[in-house]
Amino acid sequence: MKRKTKTGIKMLTQLVEKLPSENGEKVDYISPLTFLYRAYGHIVMEEYDKALKDYLKSNQLKKLNAAGYYDQLLCSGLKACENKEFETAISFFSKAQQKFPGNRDPYYLRAVSLVKFAL
């Protein structure tokens, strides 16, 4: 699975290099989506810094939709967990929980962060 994700990230990176820049050229519909999809690939690869950079770039080009913002919150929480900043992670997962209360991922990740914080 991760090998195919690496291939996908590589292909999206090649596409990003060919996209028009925001300096004078018109930014098209696909540009922000390309960064969103690559960000998701970076999350799968547990490359949270790279994912967050792509979320920020996508947001600069076009405001993130609710799902993109939700994924950015989860990524920020995962990065905080990785850095053992569990209080910060809990905050990000709580915000994600509020954004999409029907999704179970932020509940699970928040619970794991609470347990690790308590230890």
C-alpha positions as CSV (number, residue, x, y, z in Angstrom):
1,M,0.0,0.0,0.0
2,K,2.7,2.5,1.0
3,R,4.6,1.7,-2.2
4,K,1.7,2.8,-4.3
5,T,1.3,5.8,-2.1
6,K,4.9,6.8,-2.8
7,T,4.3,6.4,-6.5
8,G,1.1,8.6,-6.2
9,I,3.0,11.3,-4.3
10,K,5.8,11.2,-6.9
11,M,3.2,11.6,-9.7
12,L,1.4,14.4,-7.9
13,T,4.8,16.2,-7.3
14,Q,5.5,16.0,-11.1
15,L,2.1,17.5,-11.7
16,V,2.7,20.3,-9.1
17,E,5.9,21.2,-10.9
18,K,3.9,21.7,-14.1
19,L,1.0,23.7,-12.6
20,P,0.7,27.4,-13.2
21,S,2.0,29.6,-10.3
22,E,0.0,32.3,-8.7
23,N,2.6,34.9,-9.9
24,G,0.8,36.4,-12.9
25,E,-0.6,33.1,-14.2
26,K,-4.2,32.1,-13.5
27,V,-4.5,29.4,-10.9
28,D,-6.8,26.7,-12.2
29,Y,-9.3,24.4,-10.5
30,I,-6.9,21.5,-10.3
31,S,-4.0,23.2,-8.5
32,P,-5.5,23.3,-5.0
33,L,-6.8,19.8,-5.4
34,T,-3.4,18.5,-6.4
35,F,-1.9,19.8,-3.1
36,L,-4.8,18.3,-1.1
37,Y,-4.4,14.9,-2.6
38,R,-0.6,15.0,-2.1
39,A,-1.2,16.1,1.5
40,Y,-3.3,13.0,2.1
41,G,-0.6,10.8,0.6
42,H,1.9,12.4,3.0
43,I,-0.4,11.6,5.9
44,V,-0.5,7.9,4.8
45,M,3.3,8.0,4.7
46,E,3.3,9.6,8.2
47,E,5.1,12.7,6.8
48,Y,3.0,15.2,8.7
49,D,5.2,18.3,8.1
50,K,5.0,17.8,4.3
51,A,1.3,17.2,4.5
52,L,0.7,20.4,6.5
53,K,2.8,22.4,4.0
54,D,0.6,21.1,1.2
55,Y,-2.6,21.9,3.1
56,L,-1.3,25.5,3.6
57,K,-0.4,25.8,-0.1
58,S,-3.8,24.5,-1.1
59,N,-5.5,26.9,1.3
60,Q,-3.5,29.8,-0.2
61,L,-4.7,29.0,-3.7
62,K,-8.3,28.4,-2.6
63,K,-9.9,28.2,0.8
64,L,-10.1,24.7,2.1
65,N,-13.5,23.0,2.0
66,A,-14.9,21.4,5.2
67,A,-13.3,18.0,4.4
68,G,-9.9,19.5,3.6
69,Y,-10.0,21.5,6.8
70,Y,-11.0,18.4,8.8
71,D,-8.1,16.5,7.3
72,Q,-5.7,19.3,8.2
73,L,-6.9,19.3,11.8
74,L,-6.3,15.5,12.0
75,C,-2.9,15.9,10.5
76,S,-2.0,18.7,12.9
77,G,-3.2,16.5,15.8
78,L,-1.1,13.5,14.5
79,K,1.9,15.8,14.2
80,A,1.4,17.0,17.8
81,C,1.1,13.3,19.0
82,E,4.3,12.5,17.2
83,N,6.0,15.4,19.1
84,K,4.4,14.1,22.4
85,E,2.4,17.3,22.6
86,F,-0.7,15.5,23.7
87,E,-2.7,18.5,25.0
88,T,-2.3,20.2,21.6
89,A,-3.3,17.0,19.9
90,I,-6.4,16.7,22.0
91,S,-7.3,20.3,21.0
92,F,-7.0,19.5,17.3
93,F,-8.9,16.3,17.5
94,S,-11.7,18.0,19.5
95,K,-12.0,20.6,16.7
96,A,-12.1,17.9,14.1
97,Q,-14.8,16.1,16.1
98,Q,-16.9,19.3,16.1
99,K,-16.4,19.7,12.3
100,F,-17.7,16.2,11.5
101,P,-19.3,14.7,14.6
102,G,-20.3,11.5,12.7
103,N,-16.7,10.5,11.9
104,R,-15.2,8.2,14.5
105,D,-11.5,8.9,13.8
106,P,-11.2,12.1,15.9
107,Y,-12.9,10.4,18.8
108,Y,-10.5,7.5,18.7
109,L,-7.4,9.7,18.2
110,R,-8.6,12.0,21.0
111,A,-9.0,9.1,23.4
112,V,-5.6,7.7,22.6
113,S,-4.1,11.2,23.2
114,L,-5.9,11.5,26.5
115,V,-4.5,8.1,27.7
116,K,-1.0,9.0,26.6
117,F,-1.3,12.4,28.2
118,A,-2.4,10.8,31.5
119,L,0.6,8.4,31.5
